[in-house]
Amino acid sequence: MEAENTVRNIVWQNCNGGEMPELDTELKDLNLDSLSFIAVIVGLEEAFGFEFKDEELNVYGYRTVRDLLSRVQKSREDITCII
């Protein structure tokens, strides 16, 4: 639940106004441009301590806020497997 709220908040802080997005809110509906999308990516990397791969830095690779949350959760699972 904490990760969910953090992802939603980071996305909300970088979209151009509006209400806090829900997990199923589509990114295209949040008025994210390429710069604000990169700001979301950097925010997620800083908050969760991982880096997106170059091939993952495409706004079209994520349809909803939930897709970003899934990527964050995957990074956490990868870190757990390494430890």
C-alpha positions as CSV (number, residue, x, y, z in Angstrom):
1,M,0.0,0.0,0.0
2,E,2.9,2.4,0.8
3,A,4.5,1.8,-2.7
4,E,1.1,2.3,-4.3
5,N,0.7,5.7,-2.6
6,T,4.2,6.7,-3.4
7,V,3.8,5.9,-7.1
8,R,0.5,7.7,-7.3
9,N,2.0,10.8,-5.5
10,I,5.0,11.0,-7.7
11,V,2.9,10.8,-10.9
12,W,0.5,13.4,-9.5
13,Q,3.3,15.8,-8.6
14,N,4.5,15.7,-12.2
15,C,1.3,15.8,-14.1
16,N,-0.2,19.2,-15.1
17,G,-2.8,19.6,-12.4
18,G,-5.9,17.6,-11.7
19,E,-6.9,15.2,-9.0
20,M,-4.7,12.4,-7.5
21,P,-4.6,9.6,-10.1
22,E,-6.0,6.2,-9.3
23,L,-4.0,3.1,-10.2
24,D,-6.1,2.5,-13.3
25,T,-5.8,6.1,-14.5
26,E,-4.3,6.1,-18.0
27,L,-1.1,8.1,-18.3
28,K,-2.3,9.7,-21.6
29,D,-5.1,11.3,-19.5
30,L,-2.7,13.0,-17.1
31,N,-1.2,15.5,-19.6
32,L,2.3,14.0,-19.1
33,D,4.7,15.3,-21.7
34,S,8.1,13.8,-22.3
35,L,9.8,16.0,-19.7
36,S,7.2,15.3,-17.0
37,F,7.4,11.6,-17.8
38,I,11.2,11.6,-17.2
39,A,10.6,13.5,-13.9
40,V,8.2,10.7,-12.9
41,I,10.9,8.1,-13.8
42,V,13.6,10.0,-11.8
43,G,11.2,10.3,-8.9
44,L,10.5,6.6,-8.9
45,E,14.2,5.8,-9.1
46,E,15.0,8.0,-6.2
47,A,12.1,6.8,-4.0
48,F,12.7,3.1,-4.6
49,G,16.4,3.0,-5.2
50,F,16.6,1.4,-8.6
51,E,17.2,2.5,-12.2
52,F,15.0,1.9,-15.2
53,K,16.8,0.3,-18.1
54,D,17.2,2.5,-21.2
55,E,14.6,0.5,-23.1
56,E,12.1,1.2,-20.3
57,L,12.3,4.9,-20.8
58,N,9.4,5.1,-23.2
59,V,6.1,6.7,-22.1
60,Y,4.3,4.4,-24.5
61,G,5.6,1.3,-22.6
62,Y,3.2,2.2,-19.7
63,R,-0.5,2.5,-20.1
64,T,-1.6,3.2,-16.6
65,V,-0.3,4.3,-13.2
66,R,-0.6,0.6,-12.2
67,D,1.9,-0.3,-15.0
68,L,4.5,1.9,-13.3
69,L,3.7,0.4,-9.9
70,S,4.2,-3.1,-11.4
71,R,7.6,-2.0,-12.7
72,V,8.5,-0.7,-9.2
73,Q,7.3,-4.0,-7.6
74,K,9.4,-6.0,-10.1
75,S,12.5,-4.0,-9.2
76,R,11.9,-4.8,-5.5
77,E,11.5,-8.5,-6.3
78,D,14.7,-8.4,-8.3
79,I,16.6,-6.8,-5.4
80,T,15.2,-9.4,-3.0
81,C,16.3,-12.3,-5.2
82,I,19.8,-10.9,-5.3
83,I,20.1,-10.6,-1.5
